Amino acid sequence: MNFTFDELAQAGFTTSSEADEITTAFAGERLSLRGRNFAARLAIGRSLSVREIPPPVSDSGGKVIRGQNLFGGGADLRTWVSLVIEQAELEDSTVEQIQDLVRRHWARGALLLDREWSQCGEDHDRFVLRLGALAGLPQTGQSKDPDVSHDPAPYEPSSRPIRLSLGPVSTDTNTGETVHFPLNAQGMSPHVALLGSLGTGKSRAAIHMLRELHAQSDGCPILVFDMKGDLCRSQELVNGISAKVLAPPSQPIPLDVLYTADNREEMLLDAELRFRESFARIPEGGRLGEVQKASVGDAVRLALKAQKPVKLENVHARMKEIYAANKRKEDTALSTFNDISRLKLFTPELSPDAFFSRSWVLNLSTISKTARRLVAFLVLDAAYAFLKRKGDTGLDAGGNRALRLALFVDEAREVLAYEQESLIGLVRESRSQGGAVFMATQTPGDFSARNENFLDNIGLGLCLKTNANPRELKHLLGEDVDLASLGTGMAVARVGSELKNVTLWSVTH
């Protein structure tokens, strides 16, 4: 380092005139902090949560704050300066460089806080809760690693506008204006398709949007299907949506996937058909025949009538009894059940109401593709039935629909091609019930199954660099677009019917 901390303590730090005005507002009537230095620290800390270096500040006309007043003395000063240097990955630094970085972070953080203040309706409590969610703090009454042995209080959705930026920068490259996706606006589909070749930043964009969704909705539960095992390691995601990570079979999913509210015939039939149709789609060798499907359905019905809650092992036992009684040899249906039953994928500890009142990241990377499909399909079945049972959510005065549950399927090609009925239902029908589905894959062709094109019901199509088929891209974007030449952090977005070139994040230091 080419400085001493005594020098930094005496150095003057400023920001832009606009950011300075915002800082003064937060220190005063908005949050009633003890001084501008505390509001400035809040802004700098908010900016440091974004991984990219903030852009330069051309105007530094704000009032000067000395380092010792801005950051505090001793360990506090050293901690703040270390965070700034670490975020910029500077091996050597000067007082001037640190002043410049602080100026940038202060300006960007103030603008972010100002935007979030507006999105929270200038409500103090909602704003504080949102900052807590962005910081990964637990929601009121919840622990960061929740006990799953009891039902939590149900999540109560409330109507408010949710306008997601598409990345930390999210600006239109042509106009410089901020690009938002009005996810729950009247007439807008809340579903998102993320597209891009491996390593282009699909997950990064998804994490940003999911964190914003969670914060702006005051904690809407989010369910993440992590097929590769990388999202579960992202503390930015896990903390940002207050999620519990589960990795079956070592950590079974505590969801009663065969839940029925009672033993009425229509309830049993609905659970039977959902399980039967999903199970029929999971074998590697192809779908089951009608006789095999009937056996699976009969096994589910017998298990449901015998006990509550029902475990997959109970259904497996009834399957073996049916095959033995009919002197049938082991076939694809039974052998698949035999394989699946060796794994403890689910434990029916929580009702769907309880399970879907929390955020979860399901790490499915260590189990077979057959088991992954079964887990994904049964959880999607439960989510679809849960939203249908809950019915429509409310609207605010502006027509914004309250969110009840969001789902993110990474590497969605693993499930899209199977035309799973609950996934189709979620994308087609769940908007009025407060559902939102995010799906990420590498090529637009993955969204087009034999009898279903998921792109027909997408509100936001976000496309990063890819060499995908131009004809398939045109179906998503509405016109011919060359995505192969996109740079890092760049995307083409279709927001409703509008096409925009977007800078998602900055790649310059």
Phi, psi and omega in degrees: 000139180258043179200168171244158180291335174296321178297318180292326179297327181266349183289153178265138180237135181226173173218191180288162179298319180296313180295326179295320178296319179296318179301316179298321180295318179292323179292333184261254191291337184283307185241350180053051177281170186283348180179169180297331182297324179290321177294322178295318178299319179300317180295315181296317178297321178298319180291324180295341178286346176268132189289333184279149173294133179292156181290161179298155178251115182282329181254119178240047186271008179287169181291147183278138171236129178292150183305318183291334176276323181293312187253348188090172181263176173056234185296326180298313179300313181297322180295312180298315181296320179298320179296319179295315181294316181296317181297325180274353181055044179275128175276329178224144184210156179239169177302318182297319179296318180292320176301318180294316180296317178297319178303315180295311182297318180299316181294312181294316181298321179297319180293320177297314180298321180295318179296316181292327175299316179294318181294337178269013179067025182056034179261122186302310185294317179297322180295316180296318178297322180294318177299321177298319178295319178297328180277356180082015178285149180294150175287163183306129177081003180243149173263164181288338179233076194296144172288127184262013184272359180218161181282123175283171175296135180300145175286132180253108181291146177230148185277128175193154180291135176241110184239105187270129165284153188271353179185178181301330178262301173053056178242147175290122184293341180270322186251341184079000180280151178291135179260127178238152171251109180283079195305317185250021180289156180300129179083358182257132172287135183274006187266148189232134171247122177251130188227138176170153178295167181302130176085008182273346176114020179301312182296322180299315178294320180296316180300316179301311183292321180294322176297317178295318179301313181298317183288314184291334180268006184058044169098026176306129179300140180232132180246121184247126173263107184260099185279332184261343179086017178259329181294326181294341179268357181274103177294333176301318178282306187301312179288324184293337177244012178053051188261157169257130179268134176232140180228087178292149008270351181295331175232087182300152180279120188277049183245132174279092186285345177249034182295136168226138182293331178202187184259023175298149185303319182293328177292312180297319181296319180298313179296319180299311184293319180299312181294316182301312183291325178289315180297325181295342184263356189267336183300144180296328185277002181123175185286158180284155175280174185295321179295317178295318179298320179297322178295318178298315179298318179298320180296319178297315183297316179298318181294319181294325180284338185275326185197161174221137352284164183260132174264159177298329178297327178294319179294319178300317180297318178294324177301312182297323178295319180297316180294320180293318181296328181262008179050044179264142178283160178297131179232192183300319182298310183288320180295323176296317177296321178301316181293314183296322185290346175288341180256137176267087185276327183228147165231121188282066182270329185243139171291161176304321178302319180285315182298316183274015170263003180232167172263142181223146167243115183262107179277104184254016188286339187263358180252165184294163179298324178298314179294323178299315180297317181299314179300310182300314183295316182291324177290319177297320175303313182295320180295317180297314180295322179298312182293321178297319181293325181287330178082188187291143173269169186279169177242147172272183184299334180269005179085012179280129185276134177292137178270139177247327185200135174240143179234142176232120178253106176278152184048052189294346178301336181292343180237335187298318187293344186272358178050047181294129193295325181289323177296318176300316180296320179298317182287323182281323197241344195280353182305311183291339181266005178086026179261149175218134183238124174253133180226131181241135177204179187265336184222142181296337178298335179296335182279353184251101175272183185298317184242008184214132173245106185295338182292343180292343184239029183261133177269325178233121170251115183246114188244119173263190187300132178198155175257032185296161179302124182303324181294319178292323178296322182296326178296325180281316188263343177091350178204170181287125181222136177267106179267348183292337183264002181295141177275173178297134180080006180251151180207161168249129184237135169255108180257104190065246178252001183266137178255130183224143169269126191233135167270113183279315179210157181275142178248005180258146177264000000 
